[in-house]
Amino acid sequence: MDRTLAADLARLPELLDATRAAAADALATLDARPVVPPAVVPPAVVPPVGEPPAPEGLPEHGTGTDAALAAFRDRWEPRLSTSAGPRYLGFVTGGATPAALAGDWLTAVHDQNSNSALDGGGQDLERETVGWLRDLFGLSAAHSGTFVSGATMSNTTGLAIAREWLGERLGVSPAEDGAAALGPVRVLSGAPHSSIGKALSVLGLGRNSLVRVPTLPGREAVDPAALERALAERPGPAVVVANAGTVNTVDFDDLRAIEALRERHDFWLHTDAAFGAFAALSPEHAHLADGLDASDSVCVDLHKWLNVPYDSAVQFTRRRDLQARVFQNSAAYLGPLGEHPDLVHLTPENSHRMRALAAWFTLRAYGRQGHREIVERDIACARALGAAVQADPALTLLAPVRLNVVCFTLAEAPTPERLAALREAAAGEVFVTPTVHEGTAGLRAAFSNWRTTQADVRRAAKALGAAAREIA
């Protein structure tokens, strides 16, 4: 064994203690550090003026974990954002609850490839966790689920199953014969997330197969009457992508109205509920996700509002048989498909980290009520920021605050350049992301972190208002 590696092995408990101390220090200072730090030139790396820092070369001889930890804290930690903290309001990014963090550490410790019944503890834990999540979101036992890396992979997996369903309707198998066997395909949606087009590209259906259906006036929710007209224009099987929580305004399609269209039209219903599914946890907002169980496939992103570490999502479907037909992996060292296929037969990824453990930990530790409290507190924080924006003459809301996202802009001259300057000026206190809503450039603050409180809202509102006046 390499001498340095052997020395680290002998001191492993001590090194883990040092890492724990570094982690505790990073988390303890979340509130004091800039949310997004200004550009920092790492020590010992002085680039030419105007150029980014040059990367260090790979060392020929390592100096051990102690030295690597020190170098990381000196060179890279100061450049990292506090995305685990309460005022990082971009990308609908949650943090990691204490229990989820513990579960994630133990995931690395046990280092399972949770795909095979030959070594089945990891996939059995995942199935239990998926059952808890199914219950959390109000889905019936008809839905089976599997962990994937994020919403994009969840949407891609759901649409891959939809592609095979189209083949079943047309008497072909895209999994065997290729997507060309389907002929022209229509995927209908009102305000689809950008990952839908990406998934269609990956699946060989093409971005041009996506048909944008008119939305309701002043809304991002699809117009059910317009959707029915679009379905009637060309009879035959189609795919409908519904939204349970759009990106800009967290608008929800009327899933019950879409379901009713099945009486007259033949389509697969995929629902992108990346973070909107969590509305089901709040009695006041559960009606927004009513009808989610009618979907043929569902996307839910867990590293958003469940507050587990990146990368983690789940996909659900009613047609696990079609899912296994698409993703089956034939090799002597893998288990057979059978009635309950191993996870290796259910997603694009043969390598399947036991990411379910972090979700298992946080659900086991805090239960339904603990996660309901996080959801409802974040919703209250979003409403409070929305009210602060309305009260600030330098800012204006672009849409009602329906759930956990505040979509707003400058009251005057909301150009992308001025909004970028606003974001940069406020970045020490709050991070928001740029967007465009109904043709107007804006900003988007998304609340999903378990640490966020009303005090954070006040700090964020003050910083955003000050920044807006600074650039006026």
matplotlib code that plots the C-alpha trace (Angstrom):
import matplotlib.pyplot as plt

x = [0.0, 1.2, 2.9, 0.7, -2.4, -1.4, -0.6, -4.1, -5.7, -3.9, -5.1, -8.6, -10.6, -8.5, -8.9, -12.7, -12.8, -10.9, -13.3, -16.3, -14.8, -14.3, -17.9, -19.3, -17.4, -18.7, -22.3, -21.9, -20.8, -23.5, -25.3, -22.2, -20.6, -21.6, -24.4, -22.4, -18.9, -17.2, -14.6, -11.6, -8.1, -6.8, -3.6, -0.4, -2.3, -1.9, -3.3, -2.8, -5.1, -8.6, -8.1, -9.6, -7.3, -5.2, -5.7, -3.0, -1.2, -1.7, 0.9, 3.2, 3.4, 0.5, 0.8, -2.2, -5.7, -4.6, -2.8, -5.7, -8.2, -6.1, -5.6, -9.3, -10.2, -7.6, -8.0, -11.6, -13.9, -13.8, -15.1, -18.1, -21.6, -23.7, -26.2, -26.9, -28.1, -31.3, -31.0, -29.8, -33.1, -32.0, -32.9, -35.4, -32.4, -33.0, -30.3, -29.6, -31.5, -29.3, -30.7, -30.2, -26.6, -26.0, -27.6, -25.5, -22.3, -23.2, -24.0, -20.4, -19.2, -21.1, -20.6, -23.3, -24.1, -27.8, -28.9, -28.9, -30.7, -27.4, -26.5, -30.0, -29.9, -29.5, -32.3, -34.6, -34.0, -34.8, -38.1, -39.1, -38.2, -40.1, -43.1, -42.9, -42.5, -45.5, -47.6, -46.2, -47.4, -50.7, -50.0, -51.6, -49.9, -50.4, -47.3, -43.9, -40.8, -37.1, -34.4, -32.5, -30.1, -32.5, -35.6, -34.0, -33.3, -36.7, -38.5, -36.3, -37.2, -40.9, -40.9, -38.9, -41.7, -44.2, -42.3, -42.7, -46.4, -46.8, -45.1, -47.5, -50.4, -48.9, -47.8, -44.0, -41.3, -39.1, -36.8, -36.2, -36.8, -35.8, -37.8, -38.1, -40.6, -43.1, -43.3, -44.2, -44.9, -46.7, -45.9, -48.3, -47.7, -48.6, -45.5, -43.0, -39.8, -36.6, -35.7, -38.6, -37.1, -33.7, -35.3, -37.1, -33.8, -32.0, -34.9, -34.7, -38.2, -36.8, -37.4, -39.7, -42.1, -43.1, -46.3, -46.9, -50.6, -52.1, -52.3, -55.1, -55.1, -52.4, -51.5, -48.8, -51.5, -52.6, -56.0, -57.9, -60.2, -57.1, -55.5, -58.6, -58.6, -54.9, -55.6, -58.5, -56.5, -54.7, -56.3, -54.1, -52.0, -50.1, -48.2, -49.3, -46.9, -48.7, -47.2, -47.7, -45.8, -44.2, -40.8, -41.7, -45.0, -45.6, -48.8, -50.6, -52.4, -55.9, -55.0, -58.6, -59.7, -56.8, -57.7, -61.3, -60.0, -59.1, -62.7, -62.4, -58.7, -55.8, -52.7, -50.0, -50.1, -46.7, -46.7, -43.7, -44.1, -40.5, -41.3, -45.0, -45.8, -44.8, -48.0, -49.7, -48.1, -50.0, -53.8, -54.2, -52.5, -53.0, -55.8, -53.2, -51.8, -55.2, -55.3, -51.5, -52.3, -54.0, -50.7, -49.0, -45.6, -44.5, -41.3, -40.4, -37.1, -36.0, -33.0, -35.4, -38.1, -37.2, -33.9, -31.6, -28.2, -27.7, -28.3, -31.5, -34.9, -37.6, -39.7, -43.0, -45.0, -48.0, -46.3, -43.2, -43.5, -42.9, -40.1, -38.3, -38.7, -36.9, -34.1, -33.5, -29.9, -28.9, -25.7, -24.8, -23.8, -27.2, -30.4, -33.3, -36.2, -38.9, -42.0, -40.0, -37.1, -33.9, -33.2, -30.6, -33.5, -35.4, -33.3, -30.6, -27.9, -26.2, -24.3, -26.8, -25.5, -27.6, -29.0, -32.2, -30.5, -30.4, -34.1, -34.8, -33.0, -34.8, -38.3, -37.5, -36.2, -38.9, -41.9, -44.8, -45.3, -41.7, -41.6, -45.0, -43.7, -40.7, -43.1, -45.5, -42.8, -41.2, -44.6, -45.1, -41.7, -42.5, -45.7, -43.7, -41.1, -43.9, -45.6, -42.2, -41.7, -45.2, -44.5, -41.2, -41.6, -38.4, -39.7, -42.8, -44.3, -44.7, -47.1, -49.1, -47.2, -49.0, -46.7, -43.0, -41.6, -41.6, -41.3, -40.5, -38.6, -37.5, -40.4, -38.5, -36.4, -36.2, -33.5, -31.4, -28.3, -29.9, -31.3, -27.9, -26.4, -29.2, -28.4, -24.7, -25.2, -27.4, -25.4, -23.7, -27.1, -29.3, -29.1, -31.9, -31.9, -32.8, -35.9, -38.3, -42.0, -44.5, -41.7, -40.5, -37.0, -37.3, -35.9, -37.0, -36.7, -37.5, -38.0, -37.3, -34.5, -35.3, -33.3, -35.2, -37.1, -38.9, -35.7, -34.0, -36.9, -36.4, -32.6, -33.3, -36.0, -33.7, -30.8, -32.9, -34.5, -31.2, -29.7, -32.6, -32.2, -28.4, -28.7, -31.5]
y = [0.0, 3.5, 4.9, 8.0, 6.0, 3.5, 6.4, 7.8, 4.5, 4.2, 7.7, 7.4, 8.2, 11.3, 12.4, 11.9, 14.0, 16.8, 16.6, 16.7, 19.8, 21.5, 20.6, 21.9, 25.1, 25.6, 25.1, 27.3, 30.2, 30.0, 33.0, 35.2, 34.4, 36.0, 34.1, 34.3, 35.5, 37.9, 36.5, 35.3, 34.6, 31.5, 32.0, 31.1, 31.4, 34.9, 34.9, 37.6, 40.6, 39.7, 36.0, 33.3, 31.6, 28.9, 25.3, 23.7, 20.7, 17.2, 16.5, 13.6, 12.7, 13.3, 14.7, 13.0, 13.9, 16.5, 18.5, 18.1, 19.3, 22.3, 23.1, 22.8, 25.2, 27.7, 27.5, 26.5, 26.9, 30.7, 30.6, 28.4, 29.9, 29.2, 27.3, 25.1, 28.3, 30.1, 33.0, 31.1, 31.5, 30.4, 27.2, 26.0, 24.6, 23.1, 22.4, 19.2, 18.6, 17.3, 13.8, 13.9, 15.0, 12.1, 9.7, 11.1, 10.7, 7.1, 6.6, 7.3, 5.1, 2.1, 2.8, 0.6, 0.0, -0.4, -2.2, -5.9, -8.5, -10.4, -7.7, -6.5, -4.4, -1.1, -1.6, -2.9, 0.3, 2.3, 0.4, 1.2, 4.9, 5.1, 3.7, 6.5, 9.1, 7.7, 8.1, 11.6, 12.8, 11.0, 8.5, 5.1, 1.7, 1.5, 3.7, 2.2, 4.4, 4.6, 7.1, 9.0, 11.9, 14.8, 16.2, 16.0, 12.3, 11.8, 13.5, 11.6, 8.3, 9.1, 10.1, 7.0, 4.9, 7.1, 6.5, 2.7, 3.2, 5.0, 2.0, -0.4, 1.6, 1.5, -2.2, -1.5, -1.3, 1.7, 0.0, -2.7, -1.0, 2.6, 5.8, 6.1, 3.1, 5.5, 7.9, 11.5, 12.0, 14.8, 15.9, 18.5, 20.9, 24.4, 25.7, 22.9, 23.0, 23.2, 19.7, 18.3, 19.5, 18.1, 14.7, 14.6, 15.3, 12.5, 10.0, 10.6, 12.1, 15.5, 18.9, 19.7, 17.1, 19.4, 21.3, 24.4, 24.6, 27.9, 28.7, 30.4, 34.2, 35.6, 32.1, 29.5, 26.7, 25.0, 25.9, 22.5, 23.5, 24.4, 21.1, 19.2, 21.1, 20.2, 16.5, 16.5, 18.0, 14.7, 11.6, 8.9, 8.4, 11.3, 12.4, 15.2, 16.8, 18.5, 20.8, 20.7, 23.8, 25.9, 27.5, 31.2, 31.3, 27.8, 27.5, 24.2, 22.6, 21.3, 17.6, 16.5, 18.4, 16.9, 13.4, 13.9, 14.4, 10.7, 9.8, 11.2, 11.1, 8.6, 10.0, 9.2, 11.8, 12.7, 15.2, 17.3, 17.9, 18.6, 20.7, 21.3, 17.8, 19.0, 21.1, 17.9, 18.2, 21.3, 21.0, 24.6, 23.9, 20.2, 20.9, 22.2, 18.7, 17.1, 14.5, 13.8, 10.1, 9.9, 10.5, 7.6, 9.0, 11.6, 13.5, 14.8, 16.4, 15.6, 17.9, 20.7, 20.7, 17.4, 19.0, 16.1, 16.7, 17.0, 14.9, 13.2, 12.8, 10.1, 9.0, 7.2, 5.3, 3.0, 0.9, -0.7, -3.4, -0.9, 0.8, -2.6, -3.1, 0.1, -0.1, -3.9, -4.7, -8.3, -9.6, -12.8, -11.0, -9.2, -10.6, -11.6, -9.2, -11.2, -9.8, -7.3, -6.2, -5.1, -1.4, -1.9, -2.7, 0.5, 3.5, 4.6, 4.3, 1.0, 2.7, 3.5, 5.2, 4.5, 8.1, 6.8, 6.7, 10.4, 10.6, 7.6, 9.4, 12.7, 11.0, 8.7, 11.5, 14.2, 12.3, 13.9, 16.6, 17.8, 18.1, 19.7, 22.4, 23.1, 23.5, 25.7, 27.9, 28.4, 29.3, 31.9, 33.3, 33.6, 35.4, 37.8, 38.6, 39.1, 41.6, 43.4, 43.6, 45.1, 47.7, 48.7, 51.4, 50.3, 46.8, 45.2, 41.7, 40.0, 37.3, 36.3, 34.4, 31.0, 28.8, 29.2, 31.4, 35.2, 36.5, 40.2, 42.9, 46.5, 49.0, 51.1, 50.0, 46.3, 45.5, 42.3, 44.4, 46.4, 43.3, 41.6, 44.6, 44.3, 40.6, 41.3, 44.2, 42.0, 38.8, 39.1, 38.9, 37.0, 34.9, 35.1, 33.9, 35.8, 34.9, 36.2, 36.2, 37.2, 39.0, 41.0, 40.4, 39.6, 37.8, 34.7, 34.0, 30.3, 29.3, 25.6, 25.6, 24.1, 26.9, 29.9, 32.1, 35.4, 37.1, 35.9, 37.4, 40.7, 40.6, 39.6, 42.2, 44.9, 43.9, 43.7, 47.0, 48.7, 47.2, 48.4, 52.0, 51.8, 51.1, 53.6]
z = [0.0, -0.8, 2.3, 2.6, 2.1, 4.8, 7.2, 6.5, 7.2, 10.5, 11.5, 10.0, 13.2, 13.8, 10.1, 10.3, 13.5, 11.7, 8.8, 11.2, 12.8, 9.4, 8.5, 11.8, 11.3, 7.8, 8.9, 12.0, 9.9, 7.2, 8.6, 8.7, 5.3, 2.0, 0.4, -2.9, -2.3, -4.6, -6.9, -4.9, -6.3, -4.5, -2.6, -4.5, -7.8, -9.3, -12.8, -15.4, -15.0, -16.3, -16.5, -14.2, -11.7, -13.2, -11.9, -9.9, -11.5, -10.3, -7.5, -8.2, -4.6, -2.3, 1.2, 2.9, 4.0, 6.6, 3.9, 1.4, 3.9, 4.7, 1.0, 0.4, 3.3, 2.1, -1.6, -2.4, 0.7, 0.6, -3.0, -2.2, -1.8, 1.3, -0.8, 2.3, 4.1, 4.6, 2.1, -0.9, -2.8, -6.3, -8.2, -5.5, -3.6, -0.2, 2.3, 4.1, 7.4, 10.2, 9.7, 5.9, 6.4, 8.7, 6.2, 3.4, 5.3, 6.1, 2.4, 1.6, 4.6, 3.4, -0.3, -1.7, -5.3, -4.6, -7.8, -7.3, -5.3, -5.1, -2.5, -1.8, 1.5, -0.3, -2.8, -0.1, 1.9, -1.3, -1.8, 1.8, 1.3, -2.0, -0.1, 2.5, -0.3, -2.2, 1.0, 1.6, -1.8, -1.7, -4.5, -4.5, -4.4, -8.2, -8.4, -8.1, -7.8, -8.1, -7.1, -9.7, -9.7, -10.2, -11.9, -15.4, -15.0, -13.5, -16.4, -18.9, -17.3, -17.2, -20.8, -21.8, -20.4, -22.2, -25.4, -24.9, -24.2, -27.5, -29.1, -27.3, -28.8, -32.3, -32.2, -32.1, -29.4, -29.5, -27.0, -29.5, -32.9, -32.1, -31.8, -35.6, -35.5, -33.9, -36.7, -35.8, -32.1, -30.3, -26.7, -25.5, -22.6, -21.5, -19.8, -19.7, -17.8, -19.9, -19.0, -21.0, -24.3, -23.1, -22.4, -25.7, -27.4, -25.5, -26.2, -29.9, -30.0, -30.8, -29.2, -32.2, -31.0, -28.1, -28.9, -26.7, -25.8, -24.8, -21.1, -19.2, -19.4, -17.0, -15.9, -16.6, -16.2, -19.4, -20.8, -20.7, -23.6, -25.7, -24.7, -25.9, -29.2, -29.6, -28.9, -31.3, -34.2, -34.7, -33.4, -32.1, -29.0, -27.6, -24.5, -22.2, -19.8, -17.0, -14.4, -10.7, -10.0, -12.8, -12.5, -12.5, -10.6, -9.2, -11.2, -11.3, -14.2, -13.4, -13.2, -12.7, -15.8, -17.8, -16.5, -17.6, -21.2, -21.3, -21.7, -25.3, -26.1, -25.8, -24.1, -21.5, -18.7, -17.3, -14.4, -13.6, -9.9, -9.1, -6.1, -6.4, -5.1, -1.7, -1.6, -0.7, 2.8, 3.6, 4.2, 3.0, -0.3, -0.9, -3.4, -5.8, -6.2, -6.3, -9.1, -9.0, -8.5, -11.9, -13.7, -15.5, -14.5, -12.0, -11.4, -7.9, -7.0, -3.5, -3.2, -3.4, -0.7, 1.1, 2.0, 1.2, -0.4, -4.2, -6.2, -5.4, -7.0, -7.5, -10.4, -10.1, -12.7, -13.0, -15.7, -14.2, -16.8, -19.6, -17.5, -17.2, -21.0, -21.7, -19.1, -18.8, -18.6, -19.6, -18.0, -16.3, -13.1, -12.8, -11.5, -13.8, -14.5, -12.7, -11.1, -9.0, -11.1, -9.5, -9.7, -12.4, -14.8, -14.0, -14.7, -17.2, -14.5, -13.8, -11.0, -8.4, -5.2, -2.1, -2.2, -0.6, 2.8, 3.2, 2.4, 4.7, 7.6, 7.3, 6.9, 9.8, 12.0, 11.4, 9.9, 8.0, 10.5, 10.6, 6.8, 6.7, 9.1, 6.7, 3.7, 5.5, 7.0, 3.6, 2.1, 4.8, 4.1, 0.4, 1.2, 3.5, 0.8, -1.7, 0.6, 1.2, -2.6, -3.0, -0.3, -1.9, -4.6, -6.3, -6.9, -8.3, -8.3, -11.7, -10.5, -7.4, -4.7, -5.1, -3.0, -2.4, -5.3, -5.5, -9.1, -9.2, -11.0, -10.9, -10.9, -13.5, -16.5, -15.7, -18.2, -17.8, -17.2, -14.4, -12.8, -13.0, -11.2, -8.5, -8.0, -7.7, -5.3, -3.0, -3.4, 0.0, 1.7, -0.7, -3.9, -6.5, -10.1, -13.3, -15.3, -17.9, -17.2, -20.0, -21.8, -18.8, -17.3, -13.7, -10.7, -8.9, -5.2, -4.3, -0.7, 0.1, 2.8, 6.2, 8.0, 6.5, 8.9, 8.8, 10.0, 6.8, 4.8, 6.4, 5.7, 2.1, 1.5, 3.0, 0.8, -2.4, -1.8, -1.0, -4.1, -6.3, -5.0, -5.4, -9.2, -9.7]

ax = plt.figure().add_subplot(projection="3d")
ax.plot(x, y, z, "-o")
ax.set_aspect("equal")
plt.show()
